[in-house]
């Protein structure tokens, strides 16, 4: 988990998962067993991910790798974990590479497919603009490139007006945003992690660039992206959702929100209540716990994988109504439903139905 480095905003996800299993252990564990979650800082650096995962598998003899964040980091250990027949479960990435049971049966993602979100962006863009000119800022790895694949797939013969990539080691994306504005684009798709997404939103607003802005759900965070960018500058940014915003008054009485509020009160701090990354850790850990319960007495690696790949209509706390988790031997994309939303300068406003 990146507790430091360029993606450290996501570190709260790991802290939430640690706290969740502490809560379960305080309540007696799962099927009479205590769960030990070892969480190490890879700083969003694939070489460090490799080092830590080898230690966990070869020295700690873990039963599974769970919830690790990042596309490049998880790709760096996918072959190793499959070769060692160690489950790599509920990865915090929506990269299509992690939904390939035919080639990598021990690797299963958690988050919606990035290519699918990009296809939904394209469908909405084409439905709302007669001749859109689309500019794309993307992270130069599997995460960002999935958005290009999805957009181009949905756009068919139509061409993108401008494309600009950045490296995670970059200090700023200001020059990339300036170039995309100069391309004449009137739609700006941002496939970036929070630090760079905030920079892109701020710069596009400061330039007076009046483009429709679409943001990857990976960075659709008021705390991690919009506040650093400026709430006013972030107004009218569009994204998608598959989980409830706990601060939305419409869901104040939702059982999942009530459970989340109590969990934060008991095991986290008030700041985490509105952080979507912390919430992601909560429902990801709940999903992992569901799998371990289904294992019963057989907690072999083979059975952990078998149960993870046979989930039926599981609805962990905080997922939107109509969005359930389903997996099978040929479906390694647990969450398929997404719903559009727009940021009004203070909070998210959901749009339409689950797609």
Secondary structure as GFF3:
##gff-version 3
##sequence-region A 1 355
A	DSSP	three_ten_helix	8	10	.	.	.	ID=ss1
A	DSSP	alpha_helix	11	26	.	.	.	ID=ss2
A	DSSP	alpha_helix	46	58	.	.	.	ID=ss3
A	DSSP	beta_strand	64	66	.	.	.	ID=ss4
A	DSSP	alpha_helix	71	83	.	.	.	ID=ss5
A	DSSP	beta_strand	87	91	.	.	.	ID=ss6
A	DSSP	three_ten_helix	96	98	.	.	.	ID=ss7
A	DSSP	beta_strand	107	109	.	.	.	ID=ss8
A	DSSP	alpha_helix	114	128	.	.	.	ID=ss9
A	DSSP	beta_strand	134	139	.	.	.	ID=ss10
A	DSSP	alpha_helix	142	155	.	.	.	ID=ss11
A	DSSP	beta_strand	162	166	.	.	.	ID=ss12
A	DSSP	alpha_helix	174	182	.	.	.	ID=ss13
A	DSSP	beta_strand	187	191	.	.	.	ID=ss14
A	DSSP	alpha_helix	194	206	.	.	.	ID=ss15
A	DSSP	beta_strand	212	215	.	.	.	ID=ss16
A	DSSP	three_ten_helix	217	219	.	.	.	ID=ss17
A	DSSP	pi_helix	222	226	.	.	.	ID=ss18
A	DSSP	alpha_helix	227	229	.	.	.	ID=ss19
A	DSSP	beta_strand	238	241	.	.	.	ID=ss20
A	DSSP	three_ten_helix	249	251	.	.	.	ID=ss21
A	DSSP	alpha_helix	255	267	.	.	.	ID=ss22
A	DSSP	three_ten_helix	270	274	.	.	.	ID=ss23
A	DSSP	alpha_helix	276	295	.	.	.	ID=ss24
A	DSSP	alpha_helix	301	308	.	.	.	ID=ss25
A	DSSP	beta_strand	339	343	.	.	.	ID=ss26
A	DSSP	beta_strand	348	351	.	.	.	ID=ss27
###
